[in-house]
Each structure stands twice: as structure tokens, then as C-alpha cells.
Amino acid sequence: MLKEATLKGTAKDAKAGAVIVVDDGRVVYLEGLDSWPNGSLNKRVEAKGVLVSKKFIPDPVNENGDICQGAEGDQLVIERPKWTIL
């Protein structure tokens, strides 16, 4: 069963997309949001949606063994996010 979560933090942009830096220091990606719209970057925001841990950023080594940009392991992601500036 998936559970809805509400997170509060600061709106930031990362290479893989828009994130919330949550008050406890976690970085959480917002699914479907490549970057924060004008006027919302660095603002305090609240996001609601399904919080999951999954592979969101590709691994830093491609199928040929070449090193490229990416991240090891899973990332925290809010699926189907609804957000607002606080």
C-alpha cells in the first residue's frame, strides 16, 4: 500500500531535476519537474505525494563500462507531486 507524504523544505534545482531539501537534510526529487518555476527557487515549499525510494538517476557507468554522470543506488522521489510555496 502506497502512502501519501507531506514534506516541507527549500526548493532547489539539481542536475536530475527539481528537489526539496527537507528540514532534516534529505534531498527528495519531484517526479516530472525538471526545474522549479520562476519565483519558487530557494523558497520554502511544501510537497504532497507518494514518497518512494527508487532508481531515479542513472548509474554513473553505462552499459559499455564508460564512466558518465549519474548516481549509485536509489533516490527519494515524490511521485505525482502537488506542491505550493509557503
Secondary structure, DSSP 8 states (H G I E B T S, - for coil): ---EEEEEEEEEEETTEEEEEETTS-EEEETT-SS--TTTTTSEEEEEEEEEEE--S--SB-TTS-B-S--SS-EEEEEEEEEEE-
